[in-house]
Protein backbone atom coordinates (compact mmCIF):
# COMPACT_ATOMS: atom_id res chain seq x y z
CA UNK A 1 0.00 0.00 0.00
CA UNK A 2 1.48 3.29 -1.12
CA UNK A 3 0.05 6.68 -0.23
CA UNK A 4 1.47 9.92 -1.61
CA UNK A 5 0.33 13.41 -0.57
CA UNK A 6 1.36 16.83 -1.84
CA UNK A 7 4.85 15.77 -2.92
CA UNK A 8 7.04 18.62 -4.13
CA UNK A 9 10.61 18.48 -5.35
CA UNK A 10 12.62 20.97 -7.31
CA UNK A 11 16.09 20.96 -8.80
CA UNK A 12 16.41 24.71 -9.33
CA UNK A 13 15.45 26.08 -11.78
CA UNK A 14 13.34 23.00 -12.63
CA UNK A 15 10.31 22.01 -10.58
CA UNK A 16 10.22 18.23 -10.97
CA UNK A 17 7.23 17.53 -8.72
CA UNK A 18 4.57 20.13 -8.02
CA UNK A 19 2.17 18.64 -5.49
CA UNK A 20 1.81 15.01 -6.48
CA UNK A 21 -0.81 12.88 -4.69
CA UNK A 22 -2.03 9.36 -5.46
CA UNK A 23 -2.56 5.92 -3.96
CA UNK A 24 -1.50 2.47 -5.02
CA UNK A 25 -3.49 -0.33 -3.36
CA UNK A 26 -2.60 -3.90 -2.41
CA UNK A 27 -3.59 -6.56 -4.95
CA UNK A 28 -3.57 -3.94 -7.69
CA UNK A 29 -1.19 -2.83 -10.36
CA UNK A 30 -0.88 0.94 -10.59
CA UNK A 31 0.64 2.39 -13.71
CA UNK A 32 2.31 5.78 -13.54
CA UNK A 33 2.41 7.24 -17.00
CA UNK A 34 3.57 10.50 -18.48
CA UNK A 35 5.77 11.97 -21.17
CA UNK A 36 9.53 12.22 -20.75
CA UNK A 37 10.39 14.69 -18.00
CA UNK A 38 6.95 14.51 -16.36
CA UNK A 39 8.52 13.62 -12.99
CA UNK A 40 7.80 9.87 -12.89
CA UNK A 41 11.34 8.84 -12.04
CA UNK A 42 11.70 11.60 -9.42
CA UNK A 43 8.44 10.46 -7.79
CA UNK A 44 9.66 6.88 -7.70
CA UNK A 45 13.11 7.90 -6.43
CA UNK A 46 11.46 9.66 -3.50
CA UNK A 47 9.30 6.61 -2.83
CA UNK A 48 12.26 4.24 -2.93
CA UNK A 49 14.17 6.52 -0.52
CA UNK A 50 17.16 7.69 -2.53
CA UNK A 51 15.74 11.22 -2.55
CA UNK A 52 13.83 13.27 -0.04
CA UNK A 53 10.91 15.54 -0.96
CA UNK A 54 11.06 19.30 -0.41
CA UNK A 55 7.59 19.04 1.07
CA UNK A 56 4.65 16.65 1.20
CA UNK A 57 4.62 13.12 2.56
CA UNK A 58 4.52 9.58 1.33
CA UNK A 59 4.07 6.34 3.22
CA UNK A 60 4.49 2.70 2.34
CA UNK A 61 2.42 0.28 4.43
CA UNK A 62 1.98 3.24 6.77
CA UNK A 63 5.72 3.88 7.20
CA UNK A 64 6.85 7.39 6.35
CA UNK A 65 9.47 7.33 3.60
CA UNK A 66 11.61 9.97 5.34
CA UNK A 67 11.16 9.18 9.03
CA UNK A 68 11.13 5.39 8.71
CA UNK A 69 13.55 4.90 5.86
CA UNK A 70 14.78 1.47 7.03
CA UNK A 71 11.23 0.09 7.51
CA UNK A 72 10.28 1.32 4.05
CA UNK A 73 13.38 -0.22 2.49
CA UNK A 74 12.53 -3.60 4.00
CA UNK A 75 9.04 -3.47 2.45
CA UNK A 76 9.92 -2.46 -1.09
CA UNK A 77 11.43 -4.31 -4.00
CA UNK A 78 12.75 -1.90 -6.58
CA UNK A 79 13.82 -1.94 -10.18
CA UNK A 80 15.30 1.55 -10.25
CA UNK A 81 16.12 3.83 -13.12
CA UNK A 82 19.77 2.75 -12.85
CA UNK A 83 19.91 -1.04 -12.65
CA UNK A 84 23.54 -1.87 -13.37
CA UNK A 85 25.18 -5.12 -12.37
CA UNK A 86 28.71 -5.93 -11.19
CA UNK A 87 30.49 -7.39 -14.24
CA UNK A 88 32.75 -9.60 -12.13
CA UNK A 89 30.02 -11.16 -9.97
CA UNK A 90 27.83 -14.07 -11.06
CA UNK A 91 24.04 -13.80 -11.23
CA UNK A 92 23.76 -15.88 -8.06
CA UNK A 93 26.28 -13.69 -6.21
CA UNK A 94 24.26 -10.59 -7.07
CA UNK A 95 21.15 -12.02 -5.45
CA UNK A 96 23.12 -13.34 -2.46
CA UNK A 97 24.72 -9.90 -1.88
CA UNK A 98 21.34 -8.17 -1.68
CA UNK A 99 19.93 -10.99 0.46
CA UNK A 100 22.75 -10.51 2.96
CA UNK A 101 22.29 -6.75 2.95
CA UNK A 102 18.71 -7.50 4.01
CA UNK A 103 20.05 -9.54 6.90
CA UNK A 104 19.28 -12.92 5.35
CA UNK A 105 21.73 -15.78 5.31
CA UNK A 106 22.36 -19.48 5.54
CA UNK A 107 20.17 -22.19 4.07
CA UNK A 108 17.11 -19.93 4.09
CA UNK A 109 18.82 -17.43 1.77
CA UNK A 110 20.21 -20.12 -0.54
CA UNK A 111 16.74 -21.66 -0.77
CA UNK A 112 15.24 -18.31 -1.76
CA UNK A 113 17.98 -17.72 -4.34
CA UNK A 114 17.32 -21.13 -5.91
CA UNK A 115 13.60 -20.41 -6.03
CA UNK A 116 14.15 -17.01 -7.71
CA UNK A 117 16.58 -18.48 -10.21
CA UNK A 118 13.89 -21.01 -11.04
CA UNK A 119 10.98 -18.54 -11.26
CA UNK A 120 12.85 -15.99 -13.37
CA UNK A 121 14.51 -18.55 -15.64
CA UNK A 122 18.04 -17.60 -14.62
CA UNK A 123 19.25 -21.22 -14.23
CA UNK A 124 21.21 -21.30 -17.46
CA UNK A 125 23.44 -18.35 -16.55
CA UNK A 126 23.13 -18.34 -12.75
CA UNK A 127 26.81 -19.07 -12.19
CA UNK A 128 28.21 -17.01 -15.02
CA UNK A 129 29.73 -13.59 -14.41
CA UNK A 130 27.50 -10.68 -15.46
CA UNK A 131 29.96 -9.30 -17.99
CA UNK A 132 28.46 -10.04 -21.39
CA UNK A 133 24.89 -10.70 -20.19
CA UNK A 134 22.15 -9.72 -22.64
CA UNK A 135 19.73 -6.95 -21.65
CA UNK A 136 17.09 -9.55 -20.87
CA UNK A 137 19.46 -11.54 -18.68
CA UNK A 138 20.58 -8.38 -16.86
CA UNK A 139 16.97 -7.39 -16.23
CA UNK A 140 16.21 -10.80 -14.76
CA UNK A 141 19.14 -10.55 -12.35
CA UNK A 142 18.14 -6.99 -11.38
CA UNK A 143 14.61 -8.32 -10.69
CA UNK A 144 15.89 -11.29 -8.72
CA UNK A 145 18.02 -9.17 -6.37
CA UNK A 146 15.06 -6.82 -5.82
CA UNK A 147 12.84 -9.75 -4.81
CA UNK A 148 15.14 -11.75 -2.53
CA UNK A 149 13.64 -10.29 0.66
CA UNK A 150 10.10 -11.02 -0.60
CA UNK A 151 8.89 -7.42 -0.52
CA UNK A 152 5.20 -6.64 -0.29
CA UNK A 153 5.46 -3.51 -2.45
CA UNK A 154 7.10 -3.37 -5.86
CA UNK A 155 8.33 -0.19 -7.50
CA UNK A 156 9.43 -0.59 -11.10
CA UNK A 157 10.86 2.20 -13.24
CA UNK A 158 10.25 1.37 -16.92
CA UNK A 159 10.59 -2.37 -16.28
CA UNK A 160 10.40 -3.44 -19.94
CA UNK A 161 12.45 -0.60 -21.41
CA UNK A 162 14.80 -1.98 -24.05
CA UNK A 163 13.54 -5.57 -23.82
CA UNK A 164 12.38 -7.73 -26.72
CA UNK A 165 8.80 -9.02 -27.02
CA UNK A 166 9.49 -12.30 -25.25
CA UNK A 167 11.18 -10.70 -22.26
CA UNK A 168 8.49 -7.98 -22.09
CA UNK A 169 5.81 -10.66 -21.84
CA UNK A 170 7.76 -12.44 -19.12
CA UNK A 171 7.88 -9.20 -17.09
CA UNK A 172 4.12 -8.70 -17.59
CA UNK A 173 3.44 -12.24 -16.39
CA UNK A 174 5.59 -11.58 -13.33
CA UNK A 175 3.64 -8.41 -12.53
CA UNK A 176 0.37 -10.29 -12.95
CA UNK A 177 1.62 -12.96 -10.56
CA UNK A 178 2.40 -10.36 -7.85
CA UNK A 179 -1.07 -8.86 -8.23
CA UNK A 180 -2.63 -12.26 -7.62
CA UNK A 181 -0.47 -12.72 -4.54
CA UNK A 182 -2.04 -9.53 -3.18
CA UNK A 183 1.08 -7.36 -3.49
CA UNK A 184 1.07 -3.69 -4.32
CA UNK A 185 2.72 -2.96 -7.68
CA UNK A 186 3.58 0.54 -8.88
CA UNK A 187 5.34 0.85 -12.18
CA UNK A 188 6.03 3.72 -14.49
CA UNK A 189 6.22 3.76 -18.23
CA UNK A 190 5.77 6.13 -21.10
CA UNK A 191 4.18 3.48 -23.29
CA UNK A 192 0.39 3.84 -23.11
CA UNK A 193 -0.35 0.40 -24.56
CA UNK A 194 1.76 -1.33 -21.94
CA UNK A 195 0.19 0.53 -19.04
CA UNK A 196 -3.29 -0.12 -20.42
CA UNK A 197 -2.54 -3.83 -20.81
CA UNK A 198 -0.99 -4.39 -17.38
CA UNK A 199 -2.34 -1.81 -14.93
CA UNK A 200 -5.63 -1.87 -13.01
CA UNK A 201 -5.43 1.82 -12.33
CA UNK A 202 -3.57 4.52 -14.18
CA UNK A 203 -2.07 7.72 -12.80
CA UNK A 204 -1.24 10.23 -15.54
CA UNK A 205 1.54 12.73 -14.86
CA UNK A 206 2.62 15.79 -16.80
CA UNK A 207 4.88 18.70 -15.84
CA UNK A 208 5.28 17.43 -12.28
CA UNK A 209 1.55 17.15 -11.62
CA UNK A 210 -1.08 14.44 -11.63
CA UNK A 211 -3.44 15.34 -14.45
CA UNK A 212 -5.78 12.35 -14.25
CA UNK A 213 -6.23 8.99 -12.55
CA UNK A 214 -8.60 6.07 -12.86
CA UNK A 215 -9.19 2.86 -14.81
CA UNK A 216 -8.49 2.74 -18.54
CA UNK A 217 -12.23 2.93 -19.30
CA UNK A 218 -12.67 5.96 -17.04
CA UNK A 219 -9.80 7.80 -18.62
CA UNK A 220 -10.97 7.04 -22.17
CA UNK A 221 -14.43 8.33 -21.30
CA UNK A 222 -12.97 11.46 -19.77
CA UNK A 223 -10.86 12.22 -22.82
CA UNK A 224 -13.80 11.47 -25.13
CA UNK A 225 -11.92 9.10 -27.38
CA UNK A 226 -11.43 5.36 -27.79
CA UNK A 227 -7.82 5.64 -28.91
CA UNK A 228 -5.23 5.20 -26.13
CA UNK A 229 -2.62 7.47 -27.64
CA UNK A 230 -5.07 10.26 -28.37
CA UNK A 231 -6.27 9.97 -24.79
CA UNK A 232 -2.68 10.19 -23.55
CA UNK A 233 -1.99 13.30 -25.62
CA UNK A 234 -5.27 14.92 -24.60
CA UNK A 235 -4.72 14.29 -20.88
CA UNK A 236 -1.10 15.40 -20.82
CA UNK A 237 -1.88 18.46 -22.91
CA UNK A 238 0.82 17.58 -25.36
CA UNK A 239 0.66 18.21 -29.07
CA UNK A 240 2.26 15.66 -31.34
CA UNK A 241 5.68 17.23 -31.22
CA UNK A 242 9.03 16.94 -29.50
CA UNK B 1 25.23 -3.07 11.49
CA UNK B 2 28.78 -4.48 11.67
CA UNK B 3 27.54 -7.63 9.94
CA UNK B 4 26.22 -5.55 7.02
CA UNK B 5 29.48 -3.59 6.86
CA UNK B 6 31.29 -6.91 6.66
CA UNK B 7 28.93 -8.05 3.86
CA UNK B 8 29.86 -4.96 1.82
CA UNK B 9 33.55 -5.35 2.65
CA UNK B 10 33.55 -9.00 1.61
CA UNK B 11 31.71 -8.34 -1.64
CA UNK B 12 34.17 -5.59 -2.62
CA UNK B 13 37.18 -7.74 -1.76
CA UNK B 14 35.87 -10.70 -3.78
CA UNK B 15 34.76 -8.47 -6.65
CA UNK B 16 38.08 -6.60 -6.87
CA UNK B 17 40.26 -9.65 -6.39
CA UNK B 18 38.75 -10.78 -9.69
CA UNK B 19 39.86 -7.53 -11.31
CA UNK B 20 43.24 -7.60 -12.97
CA UNK B 21 43.68 -3.84 -12.63
CA UNK B 22 43.02 -3.81 -8.87
CA UNK B 23 45.42 -6.69 -8.34
CA UNK B 24 48.06 -5.11 -10.55
CA UNK B 25 48.01 -1.88 -8.54
CA UNK B 26 47.99 -3.67 -5.17
CA UNK B 27 50.38 -6.55 -5.82
CA UNK B 28 52.59 -5.88 -8.85
CA UNK B 29 53.15 -2.09 -8.88
CA UNK B 30 54.67 -2.20 -5.35
CA UNK B 31 57.44 -4.44 -6.72
CA UNK B 32 58.68 -1.82 -9.19
CA UNK B 33 60.43 0.46 -6.66
CA UNK B 34 62.33 -2.34 -4.88
CA UNK B 35 63.31 -4.00 -8.19
CA UNK B 36 64.63 -0.77 -9.72
CA UNK B 37 66.43 0.23 -6.53
CA UNK B 38 67.90 -3.29 -6.21
CA UNK B 39 69.22 -3.15 -9.77
CA UNK B 40 70.65 0.33 -9.23
CA UNK B 41 72.42 -0.75 -6.06
CA UNK B 42 73.80 -3.86 -7.75
CA UNK B 43 75.13 -1.74 -10.59
CA UNK B 44 76.75 0.80 -8.26
CA UNK B 45 78.27 -1.88 -6.06
CA UNK B 46 79.71 -3.59 -9.14
CA UNK B 47 81.35 -0.41 -10.39
CA UNK B 48 82.75 0.63 -7.04
CA UNK B 49 84.03 -2.75 -5.94
CA UNK B 50 85.48 -3.55 -9.36
CA UNK B 51 87.40 -0.30 -9.17
CA UNK B 52 88.68 -0.99 -5.68
CA UNK B 53 89.67 -4.52 -6.58
CA UNK B 54 91.99 -3.79 -9.45
CA UNK B 55 94.69 -1.14 -9.86
CA UNK B 56 93.98 1.81 -12.06
CA UNK B 57 94.89 1.34 -15.69
CA UNK B 58 95.81 4.67 -17.10
CA UNK B 59 96.15 5.36 -20.79
CA UNK B 60 98.73 8.09 -21.24
CA UNK B 61 99.18 9.80 -24.62
CA UNK B 62 102.77 10.79 -25.51
CA UNK B 63 104.12 9.06 -22.38
CA UNK B 64 107.67 9.34 -23.72
CA UNK B 65 107.57 13.11 -23.18
CA UNK B 66 107.12 12.71 -19.42
CA UNK B 67 109.21 9.77 -18.27
CA UNK B 68 109.42 11.03 -14.68
CA UNK B 69 105.65 11.24 -14.39
CA UNK B 70 105.23 7.75 -15.84
CA UNK B 71 107.78 6.39 -13.42
CA UNK B 72 105.95 8.08 -10.53
CA UNK B 73 102.64 6.55 -11.64
CA UNK B 74 104.12 3.10 -11.98
CA UNK B 75 105.60 3.37 -8.50
CA UNK B 76 102.09 4.02 -7.25
CA UNK B 77 100.91 0.75 -8.81
CA UNK B 78 99.33 2.24 -11.92
CA UNK B 79 99.84 0.30 -15.11
CA UNK B 80 100.44 2.84 -17.82
CA UNK B 81 99.19 1.99 -21.29
CA UNK B 82 99.54 3.88 -24.56
CA UNK B 83 96.58 6.08 -25.52
CA UNK B 84 94.50 5.55 -28.67
CA UNK B 85 94.92 8.06 -31.53
CA UNK B 86 91.60 9.81 -30.72
CA UNK B 87 91.33 9.84 -26.88
CA UNK B 88 88.13 11.93 -26.80
CA UNK B 89 86.25 9.51 -29.05
CA UNK B 90 87.50 6.53 -27.05
CA UNK B 91 86.24 8.03 -23.78
CA UNK B 92 82.98 9.22 -25.31
CA UNK B 93 82.31 5.73 -26.67
CA UNK B 94 83.12 4.23 -23.28
CA UNK B 95 86.10 2.20 -24.55
CA UNK B 96 88.26 3.88 -21.91
CA UNK B 97 87.28 5.56 -18.63
CA UNK B 98 90.06 8.09 -18.67
CA UNK B 99 93.02 9.19 -20.80
CA UNK B 100 95.88 11.47 -19.75
CA UNK B 101 97.41 13.38 -22.64
CA UNK B 102 100.87 14.96 -22.41
CA UNK B 103 101.10 17.97 -24.77
CA UNK B 104 103.99 18.59 -27.19
CA UNK B 105 105.62 21.40 -25.19
CA UNK B 106 105.49 19.50 -21.87
CA UNK B 107 109.12 18.45 -21.77
CA UNK B 108 110.42 21.95 -22.62
CA UNK B 109 108.24 23.75 -20.10
CA UNK B 110 108.96 21.15 -17.40
CA UNK B 111 112.68 21.45 -17.90
CA UNK B 112 112.43 25.26 -17.81
CA UNK B 113 110.49 24.94 -14.51
CA UNK B 114 107.44 26.61 -16.01
CA UNK B 115 103.87 25.32 -15.47
CA UNK B 116 103.36 22.41 -17.84
CA UNK B 117 99.88 21.38 -18.89
CA UNK B 118 98.45 17.85 -18.58
CA UNK B 119 95.06 17.10 -20.16
CA UNK B 120 92.72 14.58 -18.56
CA UNK B 121 89.95 13.27 -20.86
CA UNK B 122 87.04 11.84 -18.91
CA UNK B 123 83.25 11.38 -19.11
CA UNK B 124 81.88 12.52 -15.74
CA UNK B 125 78.33 11.57 -16.65
CA UNK B 126 79.36 8.01 -15.90
CA UNK B 127 79.87 7.05 -12.27
CA UNK B 128 82.92 4.95 -13.19
CA UNK B 129 84.37 7.97 -15.04
CA UNK B 130 83.90 10.09 -11.96
CA UNK B 131 85.69 7.53 -9.80
CA UNK B 132 88.56 7.26 -12.30
CA UNK B 133 88.90 11.05 -12.43
CA UNK B 134 89.02 11.22 -8.65
CA UNK B 135 91.75 8.61 -8.59
CA UNK B 136 93.80 10.14 -11.44
CA UNK B 137 93.47 13.66 -10.03
CA UNK B 138 94.75 12.47 -6.65
CA UNK B 139 97.78 10.82 -8.30
CA UNK B 140 98.58 13.83 -10.48
CA UNK B 141 98.26 16.23 -7.57
CA UNK B 142 100.62 14.02 -5.52
CA UNK B 143 103.13 14.22 -8.35
CA UNK B 144 102.58 17.96 -8.59
CA UNK B 145 103.31 18.35 -4.90
CA UNK B 146 106.40 16.16 -5.09
CA UNK B 147 107.95 18.13 -7.96
CA UNK B 148 106.98 21.43 -6.46
CA UNK B 149 108.44 20.41 -3.07
CA UNK B 150 111.70 19.47 -4.73
CA UNK B 151 111.89 22.75 -6.65
CA UNK B 152 111.10 24.84 -3.54
CA UNK B 153 113.55 22.88 -1.39
CA UNK B 154 116.33 23.46 -3.95
CA UNK B 155 115.78 27.20 -3.35
CA UNK B 156 116.07 26.75 0.43
CA UNK B 157 112.40 27.21 1.39
CA UNK B 158 110.53 24.92 3.77
CA UNK B 159 107.63 23.34 1.89
CA UNK B 160 105.38 23.50 4.97
CA UNK B 161 105.37 27.29 4.83
CA UNK B 162 103.52 27.12 1.57
CA UNK B 163 101.02 24.50 2.81
CA UNK B 164 98.82 26.13 5.44
CA UNK B 165 96.16 23.43 5.11
CA UNK B 166 96.34 19.69 4.85
CA UNK B 167 92.87 18.41 4.11
CA UNK B 168 91.87 15.03 5.42
CA UNK B 169 88.22 14.00 5.16
CA UNK B 170 86.66 11.74 7.79
CA UNK B 171 83.42 10.12 6.62
CA UNK B 172 80.97 9.64 9.51
CA UNK B 173 78.16 7.91 7.56
CA UNK B 174 77.03 4.72 9.34
CA UNK B 175 77.77 2.76 6.23
CA UNK B 176 80.46 4.29 4.10
CA UNK B 177 79.18 2.54 1.04
CA UNK B 178 78.27 4.88 -1.82
CA UNK B 179 75.26 2.66 -2.57
CA UNK B 180 73.68 3.63 0.73
CA UNK B 181 72.78 7.02 -0.70
CA UNK B 182 70.32 5.23 -2.94
CA UNK B 183 68.48 4.05 0.16
CA UNK B 184 67.14 7.56 0.64
CA UNK B 185 64.87 6.79 -2.30
CA UNK B 186 63.03 4.31 -0.06
CA UNK B 187 60.79 6.84 1.79
CA UNK B 188 59.39 8.58 -1.33
CA UNK B 189 58.86 5.22 -3.07
CA UNK B 190 57.10 3.93 0.04
CA UNK B 191 54.81 6.97 0.34
CA UNK B 192 53.97 6.88 -3.38
CA UNK B 193 53.05 3.21 -3.17
CA UNK B 194 50.98 3.77 -0.03
CA UNK B 195 48.87 6.38 -1.79
CA UNK B 196 48.57 4.16 -4.88
CA UNK B 197 47.66 0.73 -3.48
CA UNK B 198 43.96 1.23 -2.84
CA UNK B 199 43.32 3.83 -5.52
CA UNK B 200 41.67 1.46 -7.92
CA UNK B 201 39.24 0.17 -5.30
CA UNK B 202 38.34 3.67 -4.18
CA UNK B 203 37.43 4.55 -7.76
CA UNK B 204 35.77 1.26 -8.61
CA UNK B 205 33.59 1.13 -5.51
CA UNK B 206 32.39 4.73 -5.73
CA UNK B 207 32.67 6.45 -9.13
CA UNK B 208 32.71 3.06 -10.82
CA UNK B 209 29.67 1.86 -8.92
CA UNK B 210 27.81 5.02 -9.90
CA UNK B 211 28.85 4.83 -13.54
CA UNK B 212 27.78 1.16 -13.82
CA UNK B 213 24.38 2.15 -12.44
CA UNK B 214 24.70 -0.25 -9.53
CA UNK B 215 24.90 2.48 -6.86
CA UNK B 216 21.23 3.49 -6.96
CA UNK B 217 19.88 -0.04 -6.32
CA UNK B 218 22.54 -0.59 -3.65
CA UNK B 219 21.36 2.49 -1.72
CA UNK B 220 17.81 1.10 -1.54
CA UNK B 221 18.91 -1.74 0.72
CA UNK B 222 18.12 -1.30 4.44
CA UNK B 223 21.69 -0.35 5.36
CA UNK B 224 22.88 3.05 6.53
CA UNK B 225 24.84 4.85 3.85
CA UNK B 226 27.79 5.41 6.17
CA UNK B 227 27.89 1.64 6.67
CA UNK B 228 28.02 1.02 2.91
CA UNK B 229 30.81 3.58 2.68
CA UNK B 230 32.71 2.02 5.58
CA UNK B 231 32.54 -1.47 4.06
CA UNK B 232 33.96 -0.16 0.80
CA UNK B 233 36.53 1.93 2.68
CA UNK B 234 37.78 -1.09 4.62
CA UNK B 235 38.14 -3.09 1.38
CA UNK B 236 40.26 -0.28 -0.14
CA UNK B 237 42.28 -0.14 3.10
CA UNK B 238 42.95 -3.88 2.86
CA UNK B 239 44.30 -3.49 -0.68
CA UNK B 240 46.43 -0.52 0.42
CA UNK B 241 47.81 -2.58 3.31
CA UNK B 242 48.52 -5.45 0.92
CA UNK B 243 50.45 -3.11 -1.37
CA UNK B 244 52.50 -1.80 1.57
CA UNK B 245 53.34 -5.30 2.86
CA UNK B 246 54.25 -6.54 -0.63
CA UNK B 247 56.56 -3.56 -1.12
CA UNK B 248 58.27 -3.92 2.27
CA UNK B 249 58.92 -7.62 1.66
CA UNK B 250 60.18 -6.82 -1.83
CA UNK B 251 62.57 -4.23 -0.36
CA UNK B 252 63.82 -6.87 2.05
CA UNK B 253 64.47 -9.35 -0.75
CA UNK B 254 65.96 -6.69 -3.04
CA UNK B 255 68.40 -5.35 -0.45
CA UNK B 256 69.46 -8.79 0.70
CA UNK B 257 70.18 -9.81 -2.88
CA UNK B 258 71.55 -6.59 -4.36
CA UNK B 259 75.28 -6.08 -4.03
CA UNK B 260 75.71 -9.46 -2.41
CA UNK B 261 73.72 -8.38 0.67
CA UNK B 262 76.51 -6.17 1.90
CA UNK B 263 74.22 -3.24 2.77
CA UNK B 264 73.80 -2.51 6.45
CA UNK B 265 70.12 -1.75 5.78
CA UNK B 266 69.49 -5.33 4.69
CA UNK B 267 70.26 -6.46 8.22
CA UNK B 268 67.95 -3.80 9.73
CA UNK B 269 65.00 -4.87 7.59
CA UNK B 270 63.89 -7.81 9.70
CA UNK B 271 60.35 -9.17 9.86
CA UNK B 272 59.64 -7.45 13.23
CA UNK B 273 61.00 -4.18 11.78
CA UNK B 274 58.67 -4.56 8.79
CA UNK B 275 55.76 -5.13 11.17
CA UNK B 276 56.83 -1.99 13.06
CA UNK B 277 56.95 0.12 9.90
CA UNK B 278 53.53 -1.25 8.92
CA UNK B 279 52.02 -0.32 12.29
CA UNK B 280 53.69 3.08 12.24
CA UNK B 281 52.25 3.92 8.81
CA UNK B 282 48.80 2.35 9.25
CA UNK B 283 47.25 5.72 10.25
CA UNK B 284 48.68 7.20 7.04
CA UNK B 285 47.12 4.36 5.02
CA UNK B 286 43.77 5.19 6.65
CA UNK B 287 44.26 8.80 5.70
CA UNK B 288 45.27 8.00 2.12
CA UNK B 289 42.14 5.90 1.56
CA UNK B 290 40.04 8.68 3.13
CA UNK B 291 41.40 11.22 0.63
CA UNK B 292 40.81 8.76 -2.21
CA UNK B 293 37.20 8.21 -1.14
CA UNK B 294 36.43 11.90 -0.96
CA UNK B 295 37.86 12.52 -4.42
CA UNK B 296 36.14 9.46 -5.89
CA UNK B 297 32.83 10.57 -4.36
CA UNK B 298 32.80 14.17 -5.54
CA UNK B 299 34.09 13.54 -9.05
CA UNK B 300 31.46 12.95 -11.70
CA UNK B 301 32.97 10.07 -13.58
CA UNK B 302 35.39 7.19 -13.40
CA UNK B 303 37.78 8.99 -15.76
CA UNK B 304 37.72 12.21 -13.78
CA UNK B 305 38.44 10.31 -10.56
CA UNK B 306 41.23 8.40 -12.27
CA UNK B 307 42.83 11.63 -13.48
CA UNK B 308 42.95 13.20 -10.02
CA UNK B 309 43.82 10.05 -8.13
CA UNK B 310 46.57 9.12 -10.60
CA UNK B 311 48.34 12.36 -9.66
CA UNK B 312 47.55 12.23 -5.95
CA UNK B 313 50.42 9.88 -4.90
CA UNK B 314 52.99 12.31 -6.31
CA UNK B 315 51.99 15.10 -3.94
CA UNK B 316 52.94 13.42 -0.64
CA UNK B 317 55.97 11.75 -2.28
CA UNK B 318 57.57 15.02 -3.46
CA UNK B 319 58.93 16.13 -0.04
CA UNK B 320 60.64 12.73 0.21
CA UNK B 321 62.24 13.22 -3.20
CA UNK B 322 63.58 16.60 -2.09
CA UNK B 323 64.91 15.11 1.15
CA UNK B 324 67.04 12.66 -0.86
CA UNK B 325 69.17 15.63 -1.90
CA UNK B 326 68.56 18.06 0.95
CA UNK B 327 67.95 16.27 4.25
CA UNK B 328 66.47 18.22 7.16
CA UNK B 329 66.70 17.79 10.90
CA UNK B 330 63.33 16.49 12.10
CA UNK B 331 61.56 18.63 14.71
CA UNK B 332 58.36 18.09 16.68
CA UNK B 333 56.09 20.19 14.47
CA UNK B 334 57.17 18.19 11.41
CA UNK B 335 55.83 15.07 13.14
CA UNK B 336 52.33 16.53 13.03
CA UNK B 337 52.27 16.62 9.22
CA UNK B 338 50.86 13.40 7.77
CA UNK B 339 52.99 11.83 5.01
CA UNK B 340 55.89 14.22 5.74
CA UNK B 341 56.38 12.85 9.26
CA UNK B 342 56.37 9.27 7.96
CA UNK B 343 58.87 10.28 5.26
CA UNK B 344 61.23 11.65 7.91
CA UNK B 345 60.80 8.65 10.22
CA UNK B 346 61.40 6.22 7.37
CA UNK B 347 64.47 8.23 6.40
CA UNK B 348 65.84 7.82 9.93
CA UNK B 349 64.95 4.12 9.86
CA UNK B 350 66.78 3.66 6.55
CA UNK B 351 69.86 5.39 7.98
CA UNK B 352 69.79 2.91 10.82
CA UNK B 353 68.95 5.52 13.47
CA UNK B 354 66.74 4.73 16.44
CA UNK B 355 63.25 6.22 16.11
CA UNK B 356 62.21 8.32 19.13
CA UNK B 357 58.97 6.93 20.59
CA UNK B 358 57.52 10.42 21.07
CA UNK B 359 58.04 11.31 17.42
CA UNK B 360 56.46 8.05 16.24
CA UNK B 361 53.49 8.56 18.59
CA UNK B 362 52.98 12.14 17.41
CA UNK B 363 53.17 11.11 13.78
CA UNK B 364 50.68 8.27 14.26
CA UNK B 365 48.28 10.36 16.32
CA UNK B 366 48.19 13.29 13.90
CA UNK B 367 47.64 11.02 10.89
CA UNK B 368 44.95 9.12 12.76
CA UNK B 369 43.10 12.33 13.58
CA UNK B 370 43.32 13.42 9.94
CA UNK B 371 42.11 9.97 8.82
CA UNK B 372 39.10 10.06 11.15
CA UNK B 373 38.13 13.52 9.93
CA UNK B 374 38.35 12.35 6.32
CA UNK B 375 36.25 9.25 7.08
CA UNK B 376 33.54 11.40 8.66
CA UNK B 377 33.61 13.74 5.66
CA UNK B 378 33.32 10.76 3.27
CA UNK B 379 30.37 9.42 5.24
CA UNK B 380 28.70 12.84 5.06
CA UNK B 381 29.26 12.93 1.30
CA UNK B 382 27.58 9.52 1.03
CA UNK B 383 24.51 10.91 2.79
CA UNK B 384 23.98 13.53 0.12
CA UNK B 385 21.19 13.09 -2.40
CA UNK B 386 23.65 14.10 -5.12
CA UNK B 387 25.64 10.93 -4.50
CA UNK B 388 23.81 9.01 -7.22
CA UNK B 389 24.63 11.71 -9.79
CA UNK B 390 28.13 12.64 -8.69
CA UNK B 391 29.57 16.12 -8.27
Interface residues (C-beta under 8 A of the other chain):
Chain A: X48 X49 X50 X51 X52 X70 X73 X74 X76 X78 X80 X81 X82 X83 X84 X85 X86 X87 X88 X89 X93 X97 X98 X100 X101 X102 X103 X129 X142 X145 X146
Chain B: X3 X4 X7 X8 X11 X14 X15 X16 X18 X19 X212 X213 X214 X215 X216 X217 X218 X219 X220 X221 X222 X223 X385 X388
